[in-house]
Amino acid sequence: MPTIPFIGRLALQQYAALIGSLILILLESIVRIITLALPGPVIRFFYEGSRSAFNFLSSPQGRRNRGKRKLIVNSINQASDFVELCEIYGYYAEEHIVHTTDGYLLGLHRLGWRKGEEEQRVNSGPGSLQKKVVYMHHGLMMNSEVWVCITEKERCLPFMLVEMGYDVWFGNNRGNKYSKKSAKNAPTETQFWNFSIDEFAFHDIPDSISYILMTTGQPSLSYIGFSQGTAQAFATLSIHPTLNDKVDVFIALAPAMAPAGLTSSVVDSLVKTSPDVLFLAFGRRAILGSTTMWQAILYPPIFVRTIDIGLSFLFGWHSRNITPHQKLAAYPHLYSFTSTKSVVHWFQIIRNGTFQMYDDEVQAPLSFSNGSKYYKVAKFPTRNIKTPIVLVYGGSDSLVDISVMLKELPKHTIAKEIPHYEHLDFLWASDVNSQVFPHVIDALTSFASPPNRKTSSSNTLRTTREPNPFLPAPPPSYSEDERSPNPSSMTSNSGLNSPRATTSPPPNTTPTGTTATSTPTSTSQRGATAASGSGRLRATIVRSDSLSDIKSGTAKRGDRKFSVS
């Protein structure tokens, strides 16, 4: 359909959708103002009314199912912060503060102690228990709580890593619940919220990593990101060459770089419009701040249903892999504050189809300087990343276009598909421990050094591990012949052709239930096939470089092919 002449790039239907969305935003703002003005008893009245209506309309089976897990769901739902969520399962968590180079104060969380280790010193110099460090970072409009608001301990990736002997740290973006402070500006000032993905990449991630390595005394760490947490790592590793030496492996869960678009025509029209319209609709401070209000006045099952409808409307997700009780526990921890500018940045990326820096000078439709001949926004040079990259993505995730992503990443990138997974499944799916965790552990054991050892001033000793309750017994150790570096005879859990993956790993660091075979190929191409124990996952990756070559830095560049069968 032709666009309206002399006005812009939107079609008539898109202008109608844009006007409608602005009207809805206005109505929501009015309702929010009225609600905030209501006294507490009135708000409680509406809450109780929504609960009674929901229970009346629910089936008896639905009420029984909610009652079975009511205790644990309520404990997680009502937990006030990260530390309290960890205490539910008996884990001790620390809180830290990072002062970024541009003045923001970021909250970090740390899980460094297995149960019974609370009195021991971890990564605190000679005589302390030395552990490999893992850094985990959340997604857009989230905070570190999303990693630990799980209804079963066995499905919590951080708890599993802690039990395996890792020192696990969690980052938080500026502006969210744990990082809503600056040495220069107050959160009530517009300037406080003047940040985008650029600031996350130039300051938040590198400053957090530097603080963690300085505190633990470790030379490097392993990075696990989810959604925007992966985009921030792509960006920061691409613009900080020396940071690649401090990150031994980057594991990207539900990776985000340049999403194809959104399923909603209303939001799609917002994506294509000018940032000025978006700032007019949402303001220049925190975006969607009214979410916390709706959470407070709606009965939790209704709030969950509202979130599900929103996810389906925006992204086409159905959330069938996440159980109802997990949603009741986790959705209250889903939202945290971020700037409108950071969301506008994503809209620019989607509109241009390029993983670029923020465009401060959006060109007018009739500008004579418009076009790439005279103006070009800087892209994040992601092909320059030297850190090993492992992508684990969902085949049903509308935000991931793996073919486009692989074209913008270095040749040593590994990609694993879970066909039936959507975006949030990588956090809370009922089978996340069997579908996702093996890939994470495989990547860590292939690229990162063993996690748990005891040091003293005179020698270094490897401690004895206790059985890991999260994983089955380790596979038998290999003979010396089986440890041969010949690529044609290598075998690893998910096709990671690395000497570290083929030798006998530390006890309980490699899960069973995932098998892979390495097929003899030519020197220029080596293949790997991975299949999950349930038979639902099978991905074939053909690449030019073996991971052992990538690890040693002697890889030869060549063509890479990627296919999913």
Secondary structure as a PSIPRED ss2 file (coil, helix, strand):
# PSIPRED VFORMAT (PSIPRED V4.0)

   1 M C   1.000  0.000  0.000
   2 P C   1.000  0.000  0.000
   3 T E   0.000  0.000  1.000
   4 I C   1.000  0.000  0.000
   5 P C   1.000  0.000  0.000
   6 F C   1.000  0.000  0.000
   7 I C   1.000  0.000  0.000
   8 G C   1.000  0.000  0.000
   9 R C   1.000  0.000  0.000
  10 L C   1.000  0.000  0.000
  11 A E   0.000  0.000  1.000
  12 L H   0.000  1.000  0.000
  13 Q H   0.000  1.000  0.000
  14 Q H   0.000  1.000  0.000
  15 Y H   0.000  1.000  0.000
  16 A H   0.000  1.000  0.000
  17 A H   0.000  1.000  0.000
  18 L H   0.000  1.000  0.000
  19 I H   0.000  1.000  0.000
  20 G H   0.000  1.000  0.000
  21 S H   0.000  1.000  0.000
  22 L H   0.000  1.000  0.000
  23 I H   0.000  1.000  0.000
  24 L H   0.000  1.000  0.000
  25 I H   0.000  1.000  0.000
  26 L H   0.000  1.000  0.000
  27 L H   0.000  1.000  0.000
  28 E H   0.000  1.000  0.000
  29 S H   0.000  1.000  0.000
  30 I H   0.000  1.000  0.000
  31 V H   0.000  1.000  0.000
  32 R H   0.000  1.000  0.000
  33 I H   0.000  1.000  0.000
  34 I H   0.000  1.000  0.000
  35 T H   0.000  1.000  0.000
  36 L H   0.000  1.000  0.000
  37 A H   0.000  1.000  0.000
  38 L C   1.000  0.000  0.000
  39 P C   1.000  0.000  0.000
  40 G H   0.000  1.000  0.000
  41 P H   0.000  1.000  0.000
  42 V H   0.000  1.000  0.000
  43 I H   0.000  1.000  0.000
  44 R H   0.000  1.000  0.000
  45 F H   0.000  1.000  0.000
  46 F H   0.000  1.000  0.000
  47 Y H   0.000  1.000  0.000
  48 E H   0.000  1.000  0.000
  49 G H   0.000  1.000  0.000
  50 S H   0.000  1.000  0.000
  51 R H   0.000  1.000  0.000
  52 S H   0.000  1.000  0.000
  53 A H   0.000  1.000  0.000
  54 F H   0.000  1.000  0.000
  55 N H   0.000  1.000  0.000
  56 F H   0.000  1.000  0.000
  57 L H   0.000  1.000  0.000
  58 S C   1.000  0.000  0.000
  59 S C   1.000  0.000  0.000
  60 P H   0.000  1.000  0.000
  61 Q H   0.000  1.000  0.000
  62 G H   0.000  1.000  0.000
  63 R H   0.000  1.000  0.000
  64 R H   0.000  1.000  0.000
  65 N H   0.000  1.000  0.000
  66 R H   0.000  1.000  0.000
  67 G H   0.000  1.000  0.000
  68 K H   0.000  1.000  0.000
  69 R C   1.000  0.000  0.000
  70 K H   0.000  1.000  0.000
  71 L H   0.000  1.000  0.000
  72 I H   0.000  1.000  0.000
  73 V H   0.000  1.000  0.000
  74 N H   0.000  1.000  0.000
  75 S H   0.000  1.000  0.000
  76 I H   0.000  1.000  0.000
  77 N H   0.000  1.000  0.000
  78 Q H   0.000  1.000  0.000
  79 A C   1.000  0.000  0.000
  80 S C   1.000  0.000  0.000
  81 D C   1.000  0.000  0.000
  82 F H   0.000  1.000  0.000
  83 V H   0.000  1.000  0.000
  84 E H   0.000  1.000  0.000
  85 L H   0.000  1.000  0.000
  86 C H   0.000  1.000  0.000
  87 E H   0.000  1.000  0.000
  88 I H   0.000  1.000  0.000
  89 Y C   1.000  0.000  0.000
  90 G C   1.000  0.000  0.000
  91 Y C   1.000  0.000  0.000
  92 Y C   1.000  0.000  0.000
  93 A C   1.000  0.000  0.000
  94 E E   0.000  0.000  1.000
  95 E E   0.000  0.000  1.000
  96 H E   0.000  0.000  1.000
  97 I E   0.000  0.000  1.000
  98 V E   0.000  0.000  1.000
  99 H E   0.000  0.000  1.000
 100 T C   1.000  0.000  0.000
 101 T C   1.000  0.000  0.000
 102 D C   1.000  0.000  0.000
 103 G C   1.000  0.000  0.000
 104 Y E   0.000  0.000  1.000
 105 L E   0.000  0.000  1.000
 106 L E   0.000  0.000  1.000
 107 G E   0.000  0.000  1.000
 108 L E   0.000  0.000  1.000
 109 H E   0.000  0.000  1.000
 110 R E   0.000  0.000  1.000
 111 L E   0.000  0.000  1.000
 112 G C   1.000  0.000  0.000
 113 W C   1.000  0.000  0.000
 114 R C   1.000  0.000  0.000
 115 K C   1.000  0.000  0.000
 116 G C   1.000  0.000  0.000
 117 E C   1.000  0.000  0.000
 118 E C   1.000  0.000  0.000
 119 E C   1.000  0.000  0.000
 120 Q C   1.000  0.000  0.000
 121 R C   1.000  0.000  0.000
 122 V E   0.000  0.000  1.000
 123 N C   1.000  0.000  0.000
 124 S C   1.000  0.000  0.000
 125 G C   1.000  0.000  0.000
 126 P C   1.000  0.000  0.000
 127 G C   1.000  0.000  0.000
 128 S C   1.000  0.000  0.000
 129 L E   0.000  0.000  1.000
 130 Q E   0.000  0.000  1.000
 131 K E   0.000  0.000  1.000
 132 K C   1.000  0.000  0.000
 133 V E   0.000  0.000  1.000
 134 V E   0.000  0.000  1.000
 135 Y E   0.000  0.000  1.000
 136 M E   0.000  0.000  1.000
 137 H E   0.000  0.000  1.000
 138 H C   1.000  0.000  0.000
 139 G C   1.000  0.000  0.000
 140 L C   1.000  0.000  0.000
 141 M C   1.000  0.000  0.000
 142 M C   1.000  0.000  0.000
 143 N C   1.000  0.000  0.000
 144 S H   0.000  1.000  0.000
 145 E H   0.000  1.000  0.000
 146 V H   0.000  1.000  0.000
 147 W H   0.000  1.000  0.000
 148 V C   1.000  0.000  0.000
 149 C C   1.000  0.000  0.000
 150 I C   1.000  0.000  0.000
 151 T C   1.000  0.000  0.000
 152 E C   1.000  0.000  0.000
 153 K H   0.000  1.000  0.000
 154 E H   0.000  1.000  0.000
 155 R H   0.000  1.000  0.000
 156 C C   1.000  0.000  0.000
 157 L H   0.000  1.000  0.000
 158 P H   0.000  1.000  0.000
 159 F H   0.000  1.000  0.000
 160 M H   0.000  1.000  0.000
 161 L H   0.000  1.000  0.000
 162 V H   0.000  1.000  0.000
 163 E H   0.000  1.000  0.000
 164 M C   1.000  0.000  0.000
 165 G C   1.000  0.000  0.000
 166 Y C   1.000  0.000  0.000
 167 D E   0.000  0.000  1.000
 168 V E   0.000  0.000  1.000
 169 W E   0.000  0.000  1.000
 170 F E   0.000  0.000  1.000
 171 G C   1.000  0.000  0.000
 172 N C   1.000  0.000  0.000
 173 N C   1.000  0.000  0.000
 174 R C   1.000  0.000  0.000
 175 G C   1.000  0.000  0.000
 176 N C   1.000  0.000  0.000
 177 K C   1.000  0.000  0.000
 178 Y C   1.000  0.000  0.000
 179 S C   1.000  0.000  0.000
 180 K C   1.000  0.000  0.000
 181 K C   1.000  0.000  0.000
 182 S E   0.000  0.000  1.000
 183 A C   1.000  0.000  0.000
 184 K C   1.000  0.000  0.000
 185 N C   1.000  0.000  0.000
 186 A C   1.000  0.000  0.000
 187 P C   1.000  0.000  0.000
 188 T C   1.000  0.000  0.000
 189 E C   1.000  0.000  0.000
 190 T H   0.000  1.000  0.000
 191 Q H   0.000  1.000  0.000
 192 F H   0.000  1.000  0.000
 193 W H   0.000  1.000  0.000
 194 N C   1.000  0.000  0.000
 195 F C   1.000  0.000  0.000
 196 S C   1.000  0.000  0.000
 197 I H   0.000  1.000  0.000
 198 D H   0.000  1.000  0.000
 199 E H   0.000  1.000  0.000
 200 F H   0.000  1.000  0.000
 201 A H   0.000  1.000  0.000
 202 F H   0.000  1.000  0.000
 203 H H   0.000  1.000  0.000
 204 D H   0.000  1.000  0.000
 205 I H   0.000  1.000  0.000
 206 P H   0.000  1.000  0.000
 207 D H   0.000  1.000  0.000
 208 S H   0.000  1.000  0.000
 209 I H   0.000  1.000  0.000
 210 S H   0.000  1.000  0.000
 211 Y H   0.000  1.000  0.000
 212 I H   0.000  1.000  0.000
 213 L H   0.000  1.000  0.000
 214 M H   0.000  1.000  0.000
 215 T H   0.000  1.000  0.000
 216 T H   0.000  1.000  0.000
 217 G C   1.000  0.000  0.000
 218 Q C   1.000  0.000  0.000
 219 P C   1.000  0.000  0.000
 220 S C   1.000  0.000  0.000
 221 L E   0.000  0.000  1.000
 222 S E   0.000  0.000  1.000
 223 Y E   0.000  0.000  1.000
 224 I E   0.000  0.000  1.000
 225 G E   0.000  0.000  1.000
 226 F E   0.000  0.000  1.000
 227 S C   1.000  0.000  0.000
 228 Q H   0.000  1.000  0.000
 229 G H   0.000  1.000  0.000
 230 T H   0.000  1.000  0.000
 231 A H   0.000  1.000  0.000
 232 Q H   0.000  1.000  0.000
 233 A H   0.000  1.000  0.000
 234 F H   0.000  1.000  0.000
 235 A H   0.000  1.000  0.000
 236 T H   0.000  1.000  0.000
 237 L H   0.000  1.000  0.000
 238 S H   0.000  1.000  0.000
 239 I H   0.000  1.000  0.000
 240 H C   1.000  0.000  0.000
 241 P H   0.000  1.000  0.000
 242 T H   0.000  1.000  0.000
 243 L H   0.000  1.000  0.000
 244 N H   0.000  1.000  0.000
 245 D H   0.000  1.000  0.000
 246 K C   1.000  0.000  0.000
 247 V E   0.000  0.000  1.000
 248 D E   0.000  0.000  1.000
 249 V E   0.000  0.000  1.000
 250 F E   0.000  0.000  1.000
 251 I E   0.000  0.000  1.000
 252 A E   0.000  0.000  1.000
 253 L E   0.000  0.000  1.000
 254 A C   1.000  0.000  0.000
 255 P C   1.000  0.000  0.000
 256 A C   1.000  0.000  0.000
 257 M C   1.000  0.000  0.000
 258 A C   1.000  0.000  0.000
 259 P C   1.000  0.000  0.000
 260 A C   1.000  0.000  0.000
 261 G C   1.000  0.000  0.000
 262 L C   1.000  0.000  0.000
 263 T C   1.000  0.000  0.000
 264 S C   1.000  0.000  0.000
 265 S H   0.000  1.000  0.000
 266 V H   0.000  1.000  0.000
 267 V H   0.000  1.000  0.000
 268 D H   0.000  1.000  0.000
 269 S H   0.000  1.000  0.000
 270 L H   0.000  1.000  0.000
 271 V H   0.000  1.000  0.000
 272 K H   0.000  1.000  0.000
 273 T C   1.000  0.000  0.000
 274 S C   1.000  0.000  0.000
 275 P H   0.000  1.000  0.000
 276 D H   0.000  1.000  0.000
 277 V H   0.000  1.000  0.000
 278 L H   0.000  1.000  0.000
 279 F H   0.000  1.000  0.000
 280 L H   0.000  1.000  0.000
 281 A H   0.000  1.000  0.000
 282 F H   0.000  1.000  0.000
 283 G C   1.000  0.000  0.000
 284 R C   1.000  0.000  0.000
 285 R C   1.000  0.000  0.000
 286 A E   0.000  0.000  1.000
 287 I C   1.000  0.000  0.000
 288 L C   1.000  0.000  0.000
 289 G C   1.000  0.000  0.000
 290 S C   1.000  0.000  0.000
 291 T H   0.000  1.000  0.000
 292 T H   0.000  1.000  0.000
 293 M H   0.000  1.000  0.000
 294 W H   0.000  1.000  0.000
 295 Q H   0.000  1.000  0.000
 296 A H   0.000  1.000  0.000
 297 I H   0.000  1.000  0.000
 298 L C   1.000  0.000  0.000
 299 Y C   1.000  0.000  0.000
 300 P H   0.000  1.000  0.000
 301 P H   0.000  1.000  0.000
 302 I H   0.000  1.000  0.000
 303 F H   0.000  1.000  0.000
 304 V H   0.000  1.000  0.000
 305 R H   0.000  1.000  0.000
 306 T H   0.000  1.000  0.000
 307 I H   0.000  1.000  0.000
 308 D H   0.000  1.000  0.000
 309 I H   0.000  1.000  0.000
 310 G H   0.000  1.000  0.000
 311 L H   0.000  1.000  0.000
 312 S H   0.000  1.000  0.000
 313 F H   0.000  1.000  0.000
 314 L H   0.000  1.000  0.000
 315 F H   0.000  1.000  0.000
 316 G C   1.000  0.000  0.000
 317 W C   1.000  0.000  0.000
 318 H C   1.000  0.000  0.000
 319 S C   1.000  0.000  0.000
 320 R C   1.000  0.000  0.000
 321 N C   1.000  0.000  0.000
 322 I C   1.000  0.000  0.000
 323 T C   1.000  0.000  0.000
 324 P H   0.000  1.000  0.000
 325 H H   0.000  1.000  0.000
 326 Q H   0.000  1.000  0.000
 327 K H   0.000  1.000  0.000
 328 L H   0.000  1.000  0.000
 329 A H   0.000  1.000  0.000
 330 A H   0.000  1.000  0.000
 331 Y H   0.000  1.000  0.000
 332 P H   0.000  1.000  0.000
 333 H H   0.000  1.000  0.000
 334 L C   1.000  0.000  0.000
 335 Y C   1.000  0.000  0.000
 336 S C   1.000  0.000  0.000
 337 F C   1.000  0.000  0.000
 338 T C   1.000  0.000  0.000
 339 S E   0.000  0.000  1.000
 340 T H   0.000  1.000  0.000
 341 K H   0.000  1.000  0.000
 342 S H   0.000  1.000  0.000
 343 V H   0.000  1.000  0.000
 344 V H   0.000  1.000  0.000
 345 H H   0.000  1.000  0.000
 346 W H   0.000  1.000  0.000
 347 F H   0.000  1.000  0.000
 348 Q H   0.000  1.000  0.000
 349 I H   0.000  1.000  0.000
 350 I H   0.000  1.000  0.000
 351 R H   0.000  1.000  0.000
 352 N H   0.000  1.000  0.000
 353 G C   1.000  0.000  0.000
 354 T C   1.000  0.000  0.000
 355 F C   1.000  0.000  0.000
 356 Q E   0.000  0.000  1.000
 357 M C   1.000  0.000  0.000
 358 Y C   1.000  0.000  0.000
 359 D C   1.000  0.000  0.000
 360 D C   1.000  0.000  0.000
 361 E C   1.000  0.000  0.000
 362 V C   1.000  0.000  0.000
 363 Q C   1.000  0.000  0.000
 364 A C   1.000  0.000  0.000
 365 P C   1.000  0.000  0.000
 366 L C   1.000  0.000  0.000
 367 S C   1.000  0.000  0.000
 368 F C   1.000  0.000  0.000
 369 S C   1.000  0.000  0.000
 370 N C   1.000  0.000  0.000
 371 G C   1.000  0.000  0.000
 372 S C   1.000  0.000  0.000
 373 K C   1.000  0.000  0.000
 374 Y C   1.000  0.000  0.000
 375 Y C   1.000  0.000  0.000
 376 K C   1.000  0.000  0.000
 377 V C   1.000  0.000  0.000
 378 A C   1.000  0.000  0.000
 379 K E   0.000  0.000  1.000
 380 F C   1.000  0.000  0.000
 381 P C   1.000  0.000  0.000
 382 T H   0.000  1.000  0.000
 383 R H   0.000  1.000  0.000
 384 N H   0.000  1.000  0.000
 385 I C   1.000  0.000  0.000
 386 K C   1.000  0.000  0.000
 387 T C   1.000  0.000  0.000
 388 P C   1.000  0.000  0.000
 389 I E   0.000  0.000  1.000
 390 V E   0.000  0.000  1.000
 391 L E   0.000  0.000  1.000
 392 V E   0.000  0.000  1.000
 393 Y E   0.000  0.000  1.000
 394 G E   0.000  0.000  1.000
 395 G C   1.000  0.000  0.000
 396 S C   1.000  0.000  0.000
 397 D C   1.000  0.000  0.000
 398 S C   1.000  0.000  0.000
 399 L C   1.000  0.000  0.000
 400 V C   1.000  0.000  0.000
 401 D C   1.000  0.000  0.000
 402 I H   0.000  1.000  0.000
 403 S H   0.000  1.000  0.000
 404 V H   0.000  1.000  0.000
 405 M H   0.000  1.000  0.000
 406 L H   0.000  1.000  0.000
 407 K H   0.000  1.000  0.000
 408 E C   1.000  0.000  0.000
 409 L C   1.000  0.000  0.000
 410 P C   1.000  0.000  0.000
 411 K C   1.000  0.000  0.000
 412 H C   1.000  0.000  0.000
 413 T C   1.000  0.000  0.000
 414 I E   0.000  0.000  1.000
 415 A E   0.000  0.000  1.000
 416 K E   0.000  0.000  1.000
 417 E E   0.000  0.000  1.000
 418 I E   0.000  0.000  1.000
 419 P C   1.000  0.000  0.000
 420 H C   1.000  0.000  0.000
 421 Y C   1.000  0.000  0.000
 422 E C   1.000  0.000  0.000
 423 H C   1.000  0.000  0.000
 424 L C   1.000  0.000  0.000
 425 D H   0.000  1.000  0.000
 426 F H   0.000  1.000  0.000
 427 L H   0.000  1.000  0.000
 428 W H   0.000  1.000  0.000
 429 A C   1.000  0.000  0.000
 430 S C   1.000  0.000  0.000
 431 D C   1.000  0.000  0.000
 432 V H   0.000  1.000  0.000
 433 N H   0.000  1.000  0.000
 434 S H   0.000  1.000  0.000
 435 Q H   0.000  1.000  0.000
 436 V C   1.000  0.000  0.000
 437 F H   0.000  1.000  0.000
 438 P H   0.000  1.000  0.000
 439 H H   0.000  1.000  0.000
 440 V H   0.000  1.000  0.000
 441 I H   0.000  1.000  0.000
 442 D H   0.000  1.000  0.000
 443 A H   0.000  1.000  0.000
 444 L H   0.000  1.000  0.000
 445 T H   0.000  1.000  0.000
 446 S H   0.000  1.000  0.000
 447 F H   0.000  1.000  0.000
 448 A C   1.000  0.000  0.000
 449 S C   1.000  0.000  0.000
 450 P C   1.000  0.000  0.000
 451 P C   1.000  0.000  0.000
 452 N E   0.000  0.000  1.000
 453 R E   0.000  0.000  1.000
 454 K E   0.000  0.000  1.000
 455 T E   0.000  0.000  1.000
 456 S C   1.000  0.000  0.000
 457 S C   1.000  0.000  0.000
 458 S C   1.000  0.000  0.000
 459 N C   1.000  0.000  0.000
 460 T E   0.000  0.000  1.000
 461 L E   0.000  0.000  1.000
 462 R C   1.000  0.000  0.000
 463 T C   1.000  0.000  0.000
 464 T C   1.000  0.000  0.000
 465 R C   1.000  0.000  0.000
 466 E C   1.000  0.000  0.000
 467 P C   1.000  0.000  0.000
 468 N C   1.000  0.000  0.000
 469 P C   1.000  0.000  0.000
 470 F C   1.000  0.000  0.000
 471 L C   1.000  0.000  0.000
 472 P C   1.000  0.000  0.000
 473 A C   1.000  0.000  0.000
 474 P C   1.000  0.000  0.000
 475 P C   1.000  0.000  0.000
 476 P C   1.000  0.000  0.000
 477 S C   1.000  0.000  0.000
 478 Y C   1.000  0.000  0.000
 479 S C   1.000  0.000  0.000
 480 E C   1.000  0.000  0.000
 481 D H   0.000  1.000  0.000
 482 E H   0.000  1.000  0.000
 483 R H   0.000  1.000  0.000
 484 S C   1.000  0.000  0.000
 485 P C   1.000  0.000  0.000
 486 N C   1.000  0.000  0.000
 487 P H   0.000  1.000  0.000
 488 S H   0.000  1.000  0.000
 489 S H   0.000  1.000  0.000
 490 M C   1.000  0.000  0.000
 491 T C   1.000  0.000  0.000
 492 S C   1.000  0.000  0.000
 493 N C   1.000  0.000  0.000
 494 S C   1.000  0.000  0.000
 495 G C   1.000  0.000  0.000
 496 L C   1.000  0.000  0.000
 497 N C   1.000  0.000  0.000
 498 S C   1.000  0.000  0.000
 499 P H   0.000  1.000  0.000
 500 R H   0.000  1.000  0.000
 501 A H   0.000  1.000  0.000
 502 T H   0.000  1.000  0.000
 503 T C   1.000  0.000  0.000
 504 S C   1.000  0.000  0.000
 505 P C   1.000  0.000  0.000
 506 P C   1.000  0.000  0.000
 507 P C   1.000  0.000  0.000
 508 N C   1.000  0.000  0.000
 509 T C   1.000  0.000  0.000
 510 T C   1.000  0.000  0.000
 511 P C   1.000  0.000  0.000
 512 T C   1.000  0.000  0.000
 513 G C   1.000  0.000  0.000
 514 T E   0.000  0.000  1.000
 515 T E   0.000  0.000  1.000
 516 A E   0.000  0.000  1.000
 517 T E   0.000  0.000  1.000
 518 S E   0.000  0.000  1.000
 519 T E   0.000  0.000  1.000
 520 P C   1.000  0.000  0.000
 521 T C   1.000  0.000  0.000
 522 S C   1.000  0.000  0.000
 523 T C   1.000  0.000  0.000
 524 S C   1.000  0.000  0.000
 525 Q C   1.000  0.000  0.000
 526 R E   0.000  0.000  1.000
 527 G E   0.000  0.000  1.000
 528 A E   0.000  0.000  1.000
 529 T E   0.000  0.000  1.000
 530 A E   0.000  0.000  1.000
 531 A E   0.000  0.000  1.000
 532 S E   0.000  0.000  1.000
 533 G C   1.000  0.000  0.000
 534 S C   1.000  0.000  0.000
 535 G C   1.000  0.000  0.000
 536 R C   1.000  0.000  0.000
 537 L C   1.000  0.000  0.000
 538 R E   0.000  0.000  1.000
 539 A E   0.000  0.000  1.000
 540 T E   0.000  0.000  1.000
 541 I E   0.000  0.000  1.000
 542 V E   0.000  0.000  1.000
 543 R E   0.000  0.000  1.000
 544 S C   1.000  0.000  0.000
 545 D C   1.000  0.000  0.000
 546 S C   1.000  0.000  0.000
 547 L H   0.000  1.000  0.000
 548 S H   0.000  1.000  0.000
 549 D H   0.000  1.000  0.000
 550 I H   0.000  1.000  0.000
 551 K H   0.000  1.000  0.000
 552 S H   0.000  1.000  0.000
 553 G C   1.000  0.000  0.000
 554 T C   1.000  0.000  0.000
 555 A C   1.000  0.000  0.000
 556 K C   1.000  0.000  0.000
 557 R C   1.000  0.000  0.000
 558 G C   1.000  0.000  0.000
 559 D C   1.000  0.000  0.000
 560 R C   1.000  0.000  0.000
 561 K E   0.000  0.000  1.000
 562 F E   0.000  0.000  1.000
 563 S E   0.000  0.000  1.000
 564 V E   0.000  0.000  1.000
 565 S C   1.000  0.000  0.000
